[in-house]
Amino acid sequence: MNAPQPRPSDEEWLRADQPGPPLTALLRQRRGLLLGALALALALAVALLAQRPATPTTEAVAGGSPSPSGIPFFGLVPVFAYDADHGEVVLLDFHAQTWLWSNRQWTQAHPPLAPPRRTGAAAAWDPGLHAILLFGGQAVGDGTLLHDTWAWNGSTWREVALGGPAPPPSLMSSMTYDPDLREMVLVASDIHFRAPIQVWVYDGTAWRQRGVSGGPASPVATIGVDPHTRTLLAIAGDCSGFECRSQTWSWDGDAWRQRRPTQEPDFAFHSMALVPDPISGRLLLVTTTSNSLGPAPMQTWSWDGRDWVVLQLIGHPGADLKIVGATGDHGAVFAFEDVSRDFNTPRLNAWEWTGSAWRTIAP
């Protein structure tokens, strides 16, 4: 696991008993179908969740009922972020439960207030606010797209930016803090291929839209700040039919520029995440491989300022995996994988990034 692993070919993921051409050839041509369908699957899954008794989605809720297992259940597209002031990974699940991870164990918090139940929200640490900022997502219950803003201060959630302008509701919003702008940057895109994106910034009090021309079109899966160039890096999907290929873009605060690395990571909608690696000083990316006709482990990539380098596979086929960057004096990158069989038997694996490979730290 310590040595970088080459990017797998189609043949490495195919089993010997799978049907041969022409069916295999046809499926290979459409391997992006699985990724293109993720956005539709998100809406369908939320609809299924709506069949369960749901807390009303228009009002804040209590911080979630106690979990008998003491371990969170990811659910669908959970919110992950790192609280640098308290040294904790914060998870908000679709039950509106808030979980904290530190000292290699999970603890459920019980704040007096929490955002209404949702999936797919954007979240990131805001050092100016000394809080985790959360925006939008899709309501669990009626599937409404949300555009409210919340902040986690280590003990409770509170709604902020009330009464002012806000980014548009979106299924594909991604957020990161820009230390040069000293503002949170949010890119709002859509699951509709080639729809225009919007760039918004939050100054700690209010949102305002930045006027930009050109740049990537929807969908944009993830954004992060490149430590080398101190510019915003975005991974967008260049989609045609059901096939999506990644495009790498950078934004310097004024203009977009398309980067043209020798190889691009596979595009994976909500299954992509960019975080800074404090050890190597590079951006780290995880994404689902599109070279498989079925569930596959996640790929790990590194951005050196000019090109992408594939490093390692991580996780189990079909499991949900999220990474989060720990900022501050003790910077680190953690990965969490949900291998639960059902709601009653949650199980999470955890890794820490060493700068060159993933090291298992739990269970």
Secondary structure, 3 states (H helix, E strand, C coil): CCCCCCCCCHHHHCCCCCCCCCHHHHHHHCCCHHHHCHHHHHHHHHHHHCCCCCCCCCCCECCCCCCCCCCCCCCCCCEEEEECCCCEEEEECCCCCEEEEECCEEEEECCCCECCCEECCEEEEECCCCEEEEEEEEECCCCCEEEEEEEECCCCEEEECCCCCCCCCCCEEEEEEECCCCEEEEEEECCCCCCCCEEEEECCCCEEEECCCCCCCCCEEEEEEECCCCEEEEEEEEEECCEEEEEEEEECCCCEEEECCCCCCECCHHHCEEEEECCCCEEEEEEECCCCCCCCCEEEEEECCCCEEEEEEECCCCCEEEEEEECCCCCEEEEEEECCCCCCCCCEEEEEECCCCEEEEEC
